[in-house]
């Protein structure tokens, strides 16, 4: 059976989310680099790199970057944008990454976590982040703030991209925020996609991280570096390190 994330992150994803630009990624990366406090030339893994916006911004800043994603169409877009071959691109599942460890940092961005039905599967992603980091390595996970999303959820929206109509319906149920996206255009059958993300909060992450060797060092509520509050912050951005480094 095809899982939703195997279908949804295809060519139509690039249309639905075309508003995500490289300039915004550069601003976010500049803030991330401050938080992670990485030395020049550090090795960084962008886990679930998508179309490569953040990976390429990191490479432009002089870091040795590897991007991993399950979606071949998104990786193809990333490779096309990387004419100079500055990033190593790999296809792989975030629960079982086909790479050896030893990275100085691992980042998981733009709510690329919580896709799976069980805590066990989602925890495997955190275990992989730990495996892939060298002792004392740094990690960052940029996630939605579940309370903020639920209080501001827009149940239905419609927009146009030329002749294409993008209809999005959203609901919070069974501990997930779920979205159904229907693409309609003249002369073609409708294309329907589903997305879901587990509504994990800060306490849930503390529970999932227990025993992984990863610790949380700081929590931010946005890329503007504002303090995280459960009610008002648009994001839940965790910055941490792996046990075993100097002073750990």
Phi and psi in degrees as GROMACS dihedral restraints (atoms count N, CA, C in turn):
[ dihedral_restraints ]
;  ai    aj    ak    al  type     phi  dphi    fc
    3     4     5     6     1   -76.6    20    10
    4     5     6     7     1   127.3    20    10
    6     7     8     9     1   -80.4    20    10
    7     8     9    10     1   157.3    20    10
    9    10    11    12     1   -57.9    20    10
   10    11    12    13     1   -37.6    20    10
   12    13    14    15     1   -74.9    20    10
   13    14    15    16     1   -16.7    20    10
   15    16    17    18     1   -78.5    20    10
   16    17    18    19     1   -25.3    20    10
   18    19    20    21     1   -95.0    20    10
   19    20    21    22     1   -40.3    20    10
   21    22    23    24     1   -73.3    20    10
   22    23    24    25     1   -29.1    20    10
   24    25    26    27     1   -92.4    20    10
   25    26    27    28     1    55.7    20    10
   27    28    29    30     1  -113.2    20    10
   28    29    30    31     1  -160.3    20    10
   30    31    32    33     1   -56.8    20    10
   31    32    33    34     1   -35.4    20    10
   33    34    35    36     1   -68.8    20    10
   34    35    36    37     1   -24.7    20    10
   36    37    38    39     1   -59.4    20    10
   37    38    39    40     1   -36.8    20    10
   39    40    41    42     1   -66.8    20    10
   40    41    42    43     1   -24.1    20    10
   42    43    44    45     1   -82.8    20    10
   43    44    45    46     1   -47.5    20    10
   45    46    47    48     1   -62.5    20    10
   46    47    48    49     1   -36.6    20    10
   48    49    50    51     1  -113.7    20    10
   49    50    51    52     1    31.4    20    10
   51    52    53    54     1   -65.9    20    10
   52    53    54    55     1   -17.3    20    10
   54    55    56    57     1   -72.9    20    10
   55    56    57    58     1    -9.9    20    10
   57    58    59    60     1   -79.9    20    10
   58    59    60    61     1   109.7    20    10
   60    61    62    63     1  -108.0    20    10
   61    62    63    64     1   169.4    20    10
   63    64    65    66     1   -75.0    20    10
   64    65    66    67     1   -29.5    20    10
   66    67    68    69     1   -64.6    20    10
   67    68    69    70     1   -42.9    20    10
   69    70    71    72     1   -63.3    20    10
   70    71    72    73     1   -39.0    20    10
   72    73    74    75     1   -63.6    20    10
   73    74    75    76     1   -39.4    20    10
   75    76    77    78     1   -61.9    20    10
   76    77    78    79     1   -43.7    20    10
   78    79    80    81     1   -62.1    20    10
   79    80    81    82     1   -41.6    20    10
   81    82    83    84     1   -66.2    20    10
   82    83    84    85     1   -39.9    20    10
   84    85    86    87     1   -65.4    20    10
   85    86    87    88     1   -39.6    20    10
   87    88    89    90     1   -58.6    20    10
   88    89    90    91     1   -40.7    20    10
   90    91    92    93     1   -69.8    20    10
   91    92    93    94     1   -42.6    20    10
   93    94    95    96     1   -58.4    20    10
   94    95    96    97     1   -42.5    20    10
   96    97    98    99     1   -61.9    20    10
   97    98    99   100     1   -37.6    20    10
   99   100   101   102     1   -62.6    20    10
  100   101   102   103     1   -46.7    20    10
  102   103   104   105     1   -65.7    20    10
  103   104   105   106     1   -40.4    20    10
  105   106   107   108     1   -77.9    20    10
  106   107   108   109     1   -22.3    20    10
  108   109   110   111     1    54.0    20    10
  109   110   111   112     1    53.8    20    10
  111   112   113   114     1   -88.2    20    10
  112   113   114   115     1   144.4    20    10
  114   115   116   117     1   -72.6    20    10
  115   116   117   118     1   158.7    20    10
  117   118   119   120     1   -57.3    20    10
  118   119   120   121     1   136.4    20    10
  120   121   122   123     1    77.7    20    10
  121   122   123   124     1    11.0    20    10
  123   124   125   126     1   -62.2    20    10
  124   125   126   127     1   153.5    20    10
  126   127   128   129     1   -90.5    20    10
  127   128   129   130     1   128.3    20    10
  129   130   131   132     1  -127.9    20    10
  130   131   132   133     1   131.6    20    10
  132   133   134   135     1  -103.1    20    10
  133   134   135   136     1   122.1    20    10
  135   136   137   138     1   -95.9    20    10
  136   137   138   139     1    99.6    20    10
  138   139   140   141     1   -87.9    20    10
  139   140   141   142     1   118.4    20    10
  141   142   143   144     1    72.9    20    10
  142   143   144   145     1    62.4    20    10
  144   145   146   147     1   -78.0    20    10
  145   146   147   148     1   -14.4    20    10
  147   148   149   150     1    57.9    20    10
  148   149   150   151     1  -131.1    20    10
  150   151   152   153     1   -83.3    20    10
  151   152   153   154     1     6.3    20    10
  153   154   155   156     1    87.4    20    10
  154   155   156   157     1    15.5    20    10
  156   157   158   159     1   -60.2    20    10
  157   158   159   160     1   -49.9    20    10
  159   160   161   162     1   -73.8    20    10
  160   161   162   163     1   -36.7    20    10
  162   163   164   165     1   -57.9    20    10
  163   164   165   166     1   -46.2    20    10
  165   166   167   168     1   -68.7    20    10
  166   167   168   169     1   -36.3    20    10
  168   169   170   171     1   -64.7    20    10
  169   170   171   172     1   -39.9    20    10
  171   172   173   174     1   -63.8    20    10
  172   173   174   175     1   -42.2    20    10
  174   175   176   177     1   -63.5    20    10
  175   176   177   178     1   -38.8    20    10
  177   178   179   180     1   -62.5    20    10
  178   179   180   181     1   -26.5    20    10
  180   181   182   183     1   -87.7    20    10
  181   182   183   184     1     4.0    20    10
  183   184   185   186     1    97.9    20    10
  184   185   186   187     1     7.7    20    10
  186   187   188   189     1   -87.2    20    10
  187   188   189   190     1   154.0    20    10
  189   190   191   192     1   -88.7    20    10
  190   191   192   193     1   109.4    20    10
  192   193   194   195     1  -113.9    20    10
  193   194   195   196     1   138.3    20    10
  195   196   197   198     1  -122.4    20    10
  196   197   198   199     1   131.7    20    10
  198   199   200   201     1  -113.7    20    10
  199   200   201   202     1   133.2    20    10
  201   202   203   204     1  -125.6    20    10
  202   203   204   205     1   134.0    20    10
  204   205   206   207     1  -153.5    20    10
  205   206   207   208     1   154.8    20    10
  207   208   209   210     1   -82.4    20    10
  208   209   210   211     1   -23.5    20    10
  210   211   212   213     1   -87.3    20    10
  211   212   213   214     1   115.5    20    10
  213   214   215   216     1   -66.8    20    10
  214   215   216   217     1   -38.8    20    10
  216   217   218   219     1   -61.1    20    10
  217   218   219   220     1   -39.0    20    10
  219   220   221   222     1   -70.5    20    10
  220   221   222   223     1   -38.2    20    10
  222   223   224   225     1   -64.5    20    10
  223   224   225   226     1   -36.9    20    10
  225   226   227   228     1   -62.1    20    10
  226   227   228   229     1   -39.8    20    10
  228   229   230   231     1   -64.1    20    10
  229   230   231   232     1   -41.2    20    10
  231   232   233   234     1   -63.8    20    10
  232   233   234   235     1   -45.5    20    10
  234   235   236   237     1   -62.3    20    10
  235   236   237   238     1   -38.3    20    10
  237   238   239   240     1   -64.5    20    10
  238   239   240   241     1   -32.3    20    10
  240   241   242   243     1   -82.0    20    10
  241   242   243   244     1    -8.7    20    10
  243   244   245   246     1  -112.2    20    10
  244   245   246   247     1    62.2    20    10
  246   247   248   249     1   -61.3    20    10
  247   248   249   250     1   -28.2    20    10
  249   250   251   252     1   -87.1    20    10
  250   251   252   253     1    -3.3    20    10
  252   253   254   255     1    64.7    20    10
  253   254   255   256     1    41.8    20    10
  255   256   257   258     1   -77.7    20    10
  256   257   258   259     1   -21.1    20    10
  258   259   260   261     1  -117.5    20    10
  259   260   261   262     1   142.1    20    10
  261   262   263   264     1   -87.3    20    10
  262   263   264   265     1   120.3    20    10
  264   265   266   267     1  -105.5    20    10
  265   266   267   268     1   135.3    20    10
  267   268   269   270     1  -137.7    20    10
  268   269   270   271     1   143.6    20    10
  270   271   272   273     1   -92.8    20    10
  271   272   273   274     1   132.4    20    10
  273   274   275   276     1  -175.6    20    10
  274   275   276   277     1   158.4    20    10
  276   277   278   279     1   -83.7    20    10
  277   278   279   280     1   134.6    20    10
  279   280   281   282     1   -67.3    20    10
  280   281   282   283     1   -13.5    20    10
  282   283   284   285     1   -85.4    20    10
  283   284   285   286     1   -13.2    20    10
  285   286   287   288     1  -153.7    20    10
  286   287   288   289     1    75.3    20    10
  288   289   290   291     1   -76.0    20    10
  289   290   291   292     1   128.3    20    10
  291   292   293   294     1   -82.0    20    10
  292   293   294   295     1    52.2    20    10
  294   295   296   297     1  -139.9    20    10
  295   296   297   298     1   157.1    20    10
  297   298   299   300     1   -81.5    20    10
  298   299   300   301     1   164.9    20    10
  300   301   302   303     1   -83.6    20    10
  301   302   303   304     1  -166.4    20    10
  303   304   305   306     1   105.1    20    10
  304   305   306   307     1    10.7    20    10
  306   307   308   309     1   -74.6    20    10
  307   308   309   310     1   147.4    20    10
  309   310   311   312     1   -73.9    20    10
  310   311   312   313     1   -28.9    20    10
  312   313   314   315     1  -153.0    20    10
  313   314   315   316     1   149.0    20    10
  315   316   317   318     1  -128.0    20    10
  316   317   318   319     1   131.1    20    10
  318   319   320   321     1  -122.0    20    10
  319   320   321   322     1   144.1    20    10
  321   322   323   324     1  -134.0    20    10
  322   323   324   325     1   111.2    20    10
  324   325   326   327     1  -119.7    20    10
  325   326   327   328     1   159.6    20    10
  327   328   329   330     1    56.3    20    10
  328   329   330   331     1    47.9    20    10
  330   331   332   333     1    54.1    20    10
  331   332   333   334     1    54.6    20    10
  333   334   335   336     1  -100.7    20    10
  334   335   336   337     1    40.2    20    10
  336   337   338   339     1  -142.1    20    10
  337   338   339   340     1   158.7    20    10
  339   340   341   342     1    79.8    20    10
  340   341   342   343     1    20.1    20    10
  342   343   344   345     1   -76.2    20    10
  343   344   345   346     1   -20.8    20    10
  345   346   347   348     1   -98.0    20    10
  346   347   348   349     1   159.5    20    10
  348   349   350   351     1   -71.2    20    10
  349   350   351   352     1   -28.6    20    10
  351   352   353   354     1  -118.8    20    10
  352   353   354   355     1   155.2    20    10
  354   355   356   357     1   -60.0    20    10
  355   356   357   358     1   -36.4    20    10
  357   358   359   360     1   -60.9    20    10
  358   359   360   361     1   -44.5    20    10
  360   361   362   363     1   -66.5    20    10
  361   362   363   364     1   -42.8    20    10
  363   364   365   366     1   -67.7    20    10
  364   365   366   367     1   -36.1    20    10
  366   367   368   369     1   -64.6    20    10
  367   368   369   370     1   -31.6    20    10
  369   370   371   372     1   -58.3    20    10
  370   371   372   373     1   -31.4    20    10
  372   373   374   375     1   -64.7    20    10
  373   374   375   376     1   -43.0    20    10
  375   376   377   378     1   -66.1    20    10
  376   377   378   379     1   -37.4    20    10
  378   379   380   381     1   -64.7    20    10
  379   380   381   382     1   -36.3    20    10
  381   382   383   384     1   -67.6    20    10
  382   383   384   385     1   -41.3    20    10
  384   385   386   387     1   -57.3    20    10
  385   386   387   388     1   -43.9    20    10
  387   388   389   390     1   -62.9    20    10
  388   389   390   391     1   -44.1    20    10
  390   391   392   393     1   -61.9    20    10
  391   392   393   394     1   -38.3    20    10
  393   394   395   396     1   -78.4    20    10
  394   395   396   397     1   -17.9    20    10
  396   397   398   399     1   -86.8    20    10
  397   398   399   400     1   145.0    20    10
  399   400   401   402     1   -75.9    20    10
  400   401   402   403     1   157.7    20    10
  402   403   404   405     1   -54.1    20    10
  403   404   405   406     1   132.2    20    10
  405   406   407   408     1    81.9    20    10
  406   407   408   409     1    -1.9    20    10
  408   409   410   411     1   -64.5    20    10
  409   410   411   412     1   161.1    20    10
  411   412   413   414     1  -108.3    20    10
  412   413   414   415     1   149.6    20    10
  414   415   416   417     1  -138.9    20    10
  415   416   417   418     1   154.9    20    10
  417   418   419   420     1  -142.4    20    10
  418   419   420   421     1   131.9    20    10
  420   421   422   423     1  -127.4    20    10
  421   422   423   424     1   116.9    20    10
  423   424   425   426     1  -103.1    20    10
  424   425   426   427     1   111.3    20    10
  426   427   428   429     1  -126.9    20    10
  427   428   429   430     1   161.7    20    10
  429   430   431   432     1   -66.2    20    10
  430   431   432   433     1   154.8    20    10
  432   433   434   435     1   -95.4    20    10
  433   434   435   436     1   108.4    20    10
  435   436   437   438     1   -56.6    20    10
  436   437   438   439     1   -43.7    20    10
  438   439   440   441     1   -63.7    20    10
  439   440   441   442     1   -41.6    20    10
  441   442   443   444     1   -64.9    20    10
  442   443   444   445     1   -43.8    20    10
  444   445   446   447     1   -62.0    20    10
  445   446   447   448     1   -46.5    20    10
  447   448   449   450     1   -64.4    20    10
  448   449   450   451     1   -38.5    20    10
  450   451   452   453     1   -74.8    20    10
  451   452   453   454     1   -19.0    20    10
  453   454   455   456     1  -120.3    20    10
  454   455   456   457     1    16.7    20    10
  456   457   458   459     1   -60.4    20    10
  457   458   459   460     1   131.5    20    10
  459   460   461   462     1   -98.5    20    10
  460   461   462   463     1   107.2    20    10
  462   463   464   465     1   -62.1    20    10
  463   464   465   466     1   -32.1    20    10
  465   466   467   468     1  -149.7    20    10
  466   467   468   469     1   134.0    20    10
  468   469   470   471     1  -145.5    20    10
  469   470   471   472     1   151.9    20    10
  471   472   473   474     1  -136.1    20    10
  472   473   474   475     1   136.5    20    10
  474   475   476   477     1  -143.8    20    10
  475   476   477   478     1   165.0    20    10
  477   478   479   480     1  -117.5    20    10
  478   479   480   481     1   142.1    20    10
  480   481   482   483     1  -127.5    20    10
  481   482   483   484     1    89.1    20    10
  483   484   485   486     1    65.3    20    10
  484   485   486   487     1  -124.6    20    10
  486   487   488   489     1   -83.7    20    10
  487   488   489   490     1    -4.8    20    10
  489   490   491   492     1   -89.0    20    10
  490   491   492   493     1   130.5    20    10
  492   493   494   495     1  -104.7    20    10
  493   494   495   496     1   128.0    20    10
  495   496   497   498     1  -111.3    20    10
  496   497   498   499     1   110.5    20    10
  498   499   500   501     1  -107.3    20    10
  499   500   501   502     1   121.1    20    10
  501   502   503   504     1  -122.0    20    10
  502   503   504   505     1   126.4    20    10
  504   505   506   507     1  -120.4    20    10
  505   506   507   508     1   134.9    20    10
  507   508   509   510     1  -128.5    20    10
  508   509   510   511     1   144.5    20    10
  510   511   512   513     1  -151.8    20    10
  511   512   513   514     1   146.9    20    10
  513   514   515   516     1  -103.8    20    10
  514   515   516   517     1   120.0    20    10
  516   517   518   519     1  -155.6    20    10
  517   518   519   520     1   146.2    20    10
  519   520   521   522     1    55.2    20    10
  520   521   522   523     1    30.1    20    10
  522   523   524   525     1    83.0    20    10
  523   524   525   526     1     8.6    20    10
  525   526   527   528     1  -122.7    20    10
  526   527   528   529     1   153.4    20    10
  528   529   530   531     1   -98.0    20    10
  529   530   531   532     1   126.5    20    10
  531   532   533   534     1  -121.6    20    10
  532   533   534   535     1   142.4    20    10
  534   535   536   537     1  -129.1    20    10
  535   536   537   538     1   136.6    20    10
  537   538   539   540     1  -114.3    20    10
  538   539   540   541     1   123.7    20    10
  540   541   542   543     1  -114.1    20    10
  541   542   543   544     1   123.6    20    10
  543   544   545   546     1  -116.7    20    10
  544   545   546   547     1   123.9    20    10
  546   547   548   549     1  -105.5    20    10
  547   548   549   550     1   124.9    20    10
  549   550   551   552     1  -127.3    20    10
  550   551   552   553     1   135.7    20    10
  552   553   554   555     1  -152.3    20    10
  553   554   555   556     1   152.3    20    10
  555   556   557   558     1   -57.8    20    10
  556   557   558   559     1   136.5    20    10
  558   559   560   561     1    81.5    20    10
  559   560   561   562     1     4.6    20    10
  561   562   563   564     1  -133.5    20    10
  562   563   564   565     1   147.4    20    10
  564   565   566   567     1   -63.8    20    10
  565   566   567   568     1   150.7    20    10
  567   568   569   570     1   -61.4    20    10
  568   569   570   571     1   144.4    20    10
  570   571   572   573     1  -110.5    20    10
  571   572   573   574     1   128.1    20    10
  573   574   575   576     1  -119.8    20    10
  574   575   576   577     1   131.4    20    10
  576   577   578   579     1  -129.0    20    10
  577   578   579   580     1   153.3    20    10
  579   580   581   582     1  -125.4    20    10
  580   581   582   583     1   143.9    20    10
  582   583   584   585     1  -133.6    20    10
  583   584   585   586     1   150.2    20    10
  585   586   587   588     1  -150.7    20    10
  586   587   588   589     1   146.4    20    10
  588   589   590   591     1  -138.5    20    10
  589   590   591   592     1   130.3    20    10
  591   592   593   594     1   -64.8    20    10
  592   593   594   595     1   135.1    20    10
  594   595   596   597     1   -84.6    20    10
  595   596   597   598     1    68.9    20    10
  597   598   599   600     1   -78.8    20    10
  598   599   600   601     1   139.8    20    10
  600   601   602   603     1  -107.8    20    10
  601   602   603   604     1  -178.0    20    10
  603   604   605   606     1   -60.5    20    10
  604   605   606   607     1   -41.9    20    10
  606   607   608   609     1   -64.8    20    10
  607   608   609   610     1   -35.3    20    10
  609   610   611   612     1   -63.6    20    10
  610   611   612   613     1   -41.5    20    10
  612   613   614   615     1   -65.0    20    10
  613   614   615   616     1   -39.8    20    10
  615   616   617   618     1   -60.0    20    10
  616   617   618   619     1   -39.0    20    10
  618   619   620   621     1   -67.5    20    10
  619   620   621   622     1   -45.2    20    10
  621   622   623   624     1   -66.6    20    10
  622   623   624   625     1   -31.8    20    10
  624   625   626   627     1   -78.3    20    10
  625   626   627   628     1   -17.3    20    10
  627   628   629   630     1   -57.8    20    10
  628   629   630   631     1   125.6    20    10
  630   631   632   633     1    86.1    20    10
  631   632   633   634     1    -1.0    20    10
  633   634   635   636     1   -87.7    20    10
  634   635   636   637     1   -14.4    20    10
  636   637   638   639     1    86.5    20    10
  637   638   639   640     1     1.8    20    10
  639   640   641   642     1  -102.6    20    10
  640   641   642   643     1   138.0    20    10
  642   643   644   645     1  -125.1    20    10
  643   644   645   646     1   151.4    20    10
  645   646   647   648     1   -89.5    20    10
  646   647   648   649     1   125.5    20    10
  648   649   650   651     1  -102.7    20    10
  649   650   651   652     1   -26.6    20    10
  651   652   653   654     1  -157.3    20    10
  652   653   654   655     1   153.1    20    10
  654   655   656   657     1  -131.1    20    10
  655   656   657   658     1   129.7    20    10
  657   658   659   660     1  -122.1    20    10
  658   659   660   661     1   153.0    20    10
  660   661   662   663     1  -100.0    20    10
  661   662   663   664     1    -4.9    20    10
  663   664   665   666     1  -172.4    20    10
  664   665   666   667     1   174.0    20    10
  666   667   668   669     1   -78.3    20    10
  667   668   669   670     1    -0.3    20    10
  669   670   671   672     1   -86.7    20    10
  670   671   672   673     1     6.5    20    10
  672   673   674   675     1    69.9    20    10
  673   674   675   676     1    20.2    20    10
  675   676   677   678     1   -71.9    20    10
  676   677   678   679     1   152.8    20    10
  678   679   680   681     1   -65.2    20    10
  679   680   681   682     1   139.6    20    10
  681   682   683   684     1   -74.5    20    10
  682   683   684   685     1   130.7    20    10
  684   685   686   687     1  -131.2    20    10
  685   686   687   688     1   140.0    20    10
  687   688   689   690     1   -61.2    20    10
  688   689   690   691     1   -35.1    20    10
  690   691   692   693     1   -81.9    20    10
  691   692   693   694     1   -38.6    20    10
  693   694   695   696     1  -111.3    20    10
  694   695   696   697     1   -13.3    20    10
  696   697   698   699     1   -82.0    20    10
  697   698   699   700     1   135.2    20    10
  699   700   701   702     1   -74.8    20    10
  700   701   702   703     1   -23.4    20    10
  702   703   704   705     1  -127.8    20    10
  703   704   705   706     1   162.1    20    10
  705   706   707   708     1  -123.5    20    10
  706   707   708   709     1    98.5    20    10
  708   709   710   711     1  -109.1    20    10
  709   710   711   712     1   113.4    20    10
  711   712   713   714     1   -98.7    20    10
  712   713   714   715     1   130.8    20    10
  714   715   716   717     1  -122.5    20    10
  715   716   717   718     1   129.2    20    10
  717   718   719   720     1  -153.2    20    10
  718   719   720   721     1  -168.2    20    10
  720   721   722   723     1  -144.2    20    10
  721   722   723   724     1   164.8    20    10
  723   724   725   726     1   -98.8    20    10
  724   725   726   727     1   139.4    20    10
  726   727   728   729     1   -58.6    20    10
  727   728   729   730     1   151.8    20    10
  729   730   731   732     1   110.5    20    10
  730   731   732   733     1    -7.0    20    10
  732   733   734   735     1   -84.1    20    10
  733   734   735   736     1  -178.8    20    10
  735   736   737   738     1   -59.1    20    10
  736   737   738   739     1   127.9    20    10
  738   739   740   741     1    83.1    20    10
  739   740   741   742     1     0.0    20    10
